[in-house]
Amino acid sequence: MPEATNLAGLSRRERQIMEIIYRRGKATAAEVMDEIPDPPTYSAVRAALRLLEERGRLKHELDGKRYVYLPTTPRSRARTTALRDVVRTFFGGSTEQVVNALLEEQKPSAAELERLAVLIARARGEEEGE
């Protein structure tokens, strides 16, 4: 799997930067710095952005004299890859264990449980070829 599709292997700061850019859709170094907890220097943010770009995780566009950074991988694909990695790493690849952990932790409402039942029924229909 291409490195650009998951956040594994990134430092805490690099993950924070990627999360900001995914949330915003695109961002300048100054915008990242404004949102990052306990921000480093502006130069450090620019260096991290440049490194993420060299690794193929970000690209940039010019907006006047400013670089605006964008993710190279759509958020939906990055999310799917990250989730797959979490399921494999922490739950031995078991969907059942993931759902059980979420149900115990989150305590979904009756409406959420109903929507989950619909998703499960839909999955059963696809498995049975309906």
N, C-alpha and C positions, 0 to 999 in steps of 0.2 A: 504494500500500500504506500502511496506517495507520502513523504514526510509532511507535505503541506496540508493533509487532510486531518491531522490530529494534533492535539496540544501536548502529547507526551514528549518528553525530552526537552521541554522548555523550562527555563528558570521561572521562579515565582513571578518575577517582574515581567518577563516576556509573556507569561500567561495573562497577567493583568492587562498588559498592553493589547494583546489579541482580543481579550474579552471586551475592552473598551471599544475597539475598532469594530468588532462584530455587532455590539449593541448600537453603535452610532451609524454603522454602514460605511463610514469613512471619517478620517480625522487627521488634523495637522498635529505636529509635535506639540504645539502649545495646547491644543485641545486635549490631547492625551495627558499632558502634564497637569492640566486643571482637574482631571478626573481621577488620577492615580493616587491611591492612598500613600501618605508619607512620600511625596514625590522626590526623586533624585534631581540632580541638576538638569537644566535644559539640554546641555551637551550629552549627558548620559542617556536621556530619552531619545535624542536624535541618533546616538550610536546604536541603541537597542533597535530602533526602527530600521536603520540601515542593515543591521545584522539579520533581522527578520526578513528583510527584502532579499538579501543575499541567499538566505536559506529557502527562498521560494514561497514564503508564507504571506508576504505582503507585496504589493506593487504600489507605484505612486503615479499621480498625475500632477501636472503643474497647474496651479491656480495663481496666475500672476507670477510672483516670485516665490510663492509658498509651495511646498510639496504637500499633497493630500494623499494619505495612505489608505489603501483599500485591501481587504483580504483577497487572496488569489483563489480561495475555495469558498463556494457558497456555504452560508451558515448551516443550511439543512444537511449538507453532506458532512461538514465538520462535526455537527451534532451527532449524526448517525454513527460516524466512526468513533467518536469519543464514547458514546454509549456502548457500542460493541466492545470496546476495550475495557470499560468498567465491568460489564457483565462477565466477560471472560476472566478478568483479573480477580474480582472480588466475589463473584458468584459461580465460578466454575462453569460459566456458559449457560447456567440454568435460568430460564425466563421465570419459572415458578418461584425460585428463591428471590429474584428481584422483585416480583410483584408482592410476595409475602412481606419482604422487608419494607416496601413502600406502604402497604396497607397497615402494617403495625406502627409505622412511624407517623404517617400523615393523617390517619383516621378520616378517610374521605366521607363526604356528605352522601345522603341517599341519592341525590341527583347524579353525583359523580359515579357512584356504584352502578346506577342504571346505565350511564353512558359506557362504563367499562363492560357491563354485561352485553351491550350491543356490539362492542368491539370483539368480545370473545365469541359471540355468536357468528359474527362476520368471519372471523378467523376459522371457526369450525366449518363454515360453509365453503371456504376456499380450500381447506384441507380435503374435504369430501368431494371436491370437484363440482360443486353446485354453481 
